[in-house]
Amino acid sequence: MFNLNLIQKTITTFALVVFLISFVLTLYFSVSNPNGFLANSLGSKPITAFTNSGVNTYSYTQDIQTAESVKIKDDVTTLVSQDIKANFTGKSHLTASGVFFIKNIDALSLKLSPLISVELSAGEYIINSNPIKIYVLSGKAIYKEAIIASANQTALWLVDNFKTSEINTDDFVLNRNYTNLIQLLKDIDLAPSSLSSISLDLSSVNNAVIQVNDSEDPELNVGCDSGLLNLQIICDLNRFRAENTLNTLKIDDTLNNLTLGHAVWMDINQKASTIESNGLSYKERCSQAQIECVTEINMNIKDKNEALIINELSTNSLILDKNISQIGLSISGDYLSILLR
């Protein structure tokens, strides 16, 4: 006959052992997992943000926003920026906006807008979220399971897909956000090795002064000796405005970003137009970037040198508008785009 007492005791003992093991495992993973409820309640925060004003820690899914130089890191990802809004939803998922550097030692899913997410393999990247542009210093960027850029390439979002091209170091020199970011990386000894072969004069462009008008604030002037056609054209336009007793124009990074995207679009479609394939005009594109633009000038500059370009621009009355103070100018292939505000 079966010993019911023995069977009952055995089942009870087994149930208690299973319960204890389950309890211990649940407790362990709740504490060890950064997303676990006990880990958060006990103050275990796996993300650290280092700024000049102090050190802060964050949990996954917690918003991080700062307008000062910052290094943010967890176990697998390091993010550096001077103005960032980010949210680590886990070790392999990140939402971010701004201009920033990423170094990740494992695959990372990066959300750059409500509709656009990319996968980054282990590597080093410089990224701008508006307009979306990914500079792959090492690693690979993937969109919809297709590689859109590998080492030494860029991927620029245009209307409904990415355009791939080789890294153009002029971008880093022309945009103060990039030069400041790279300088920050150098200052904190995080400059990627792949930048060592890139010739960057971080002070020659935005800090250079060509005094075209003795009364002008030097910050409004642009160096004319950089050798970059974009800057030479802006310098010539500033001289032209100074000759007409008008203020000189300051380069605006947001305008530069917008003109770059539009110049690339014109080059791909081989036409000079203010309306892109998505039907947006320059005013609407500027509005999306939360700025108001006065006007846009687009040109086909095939077979035109600097002198011919300036001659054509100088006949445009918009260049002498006394109400404008900022300019963005980009060239892609045979096309030039200018935005003024």
C-alpha positions, 0 to 999 in steps of 0.5 A: 500500500502507498504511504500517503503521509510520505507522498504528501510530505515529499510533494510538499517538500518538492513544492517548497524547494521549487518555490525557494529556487524560483524566489531566489532566481526572481530576486537575483534577476530583479536586482541584477537586471538594470530594468528589474523593479528591485534594481531601480528601487534599490538605486542601481542605475547602469547609465552614467552621464559625466559633465563639467558640473557633475556626474549623474546616473540614470535608469534605462527608459529614463530621459536624458537631456543636457545642453552642455558637453557630456559623456554618457555610457553604460556597459556597451555604449558610449555617447558624447555630445554638446547638446543631446536628448537621449533615452536608453531603452535597454543595452541594445536600444537607444533613441537620440537627437542632436549631433553626437558621437557613438562608440558601441562594442555590441550591435545597437538599434538607434532611433533617430525619428518616429519613423526612422531607426537604424542598426549599428554594428560595433563601431564608431559613428558621428551622427546628426539627427537633423537632417539625419546623417550618419558618418561611419568611422568604423562598423556598419549602418543598416536600414531595413536589413540593408547596409547603407554605409560602411567604414569611411562612408556616410548615409544621408536621409533624403525624403524616403531613403538613404544616400551613401557617399564617401566621407567628405571632411569638408563637412566637419570643417564647415559645421561648427557642431562637428568641429566642436564635437571632435575637439571635445573628443580630443579633449577627453581622449576619446577621439577615434583612431580613424580620425587620425588620418583625416586632416582637420584644421579645427580653428581655421574656418569658424575662428578665422577672421577676414576683416571686410568691414572694420566695424563688423564683429569678427565673429560674423566674418568667415575665413577666406583662405580655407581653400573650400569653395563654399567658404570662398563664395560666402567670403566673396558675398560678404565682401560684396555686401560690405561694399554696399554698406551692409552687414556680413553674414554669419554661417548658421549650422542649421541652414548648412544642414538644410542646404546640404540635404537639398543640394544632394537631392538636386544632384541626385535628380539633376535639376535645380528646384526649390520643391523636393520630391515630397512636395516640401518647399524651402519654407516648409523644410525650414519650418520642420527645423523650427526656423524661419527662412527668408529665401532660398537660391539654387543653382546649377554650377556645372562648368562654372568657377568661383568668379562666374558663380559670384558674378551670377549671385551678385546680380540677385537682389536677395543677396543685398537684403538688409534684413538677413544676417545668417547664411547656409551654403552647400554644394553637391556635384553640379548643384549649389543651394543657399538659404538665408535668414 
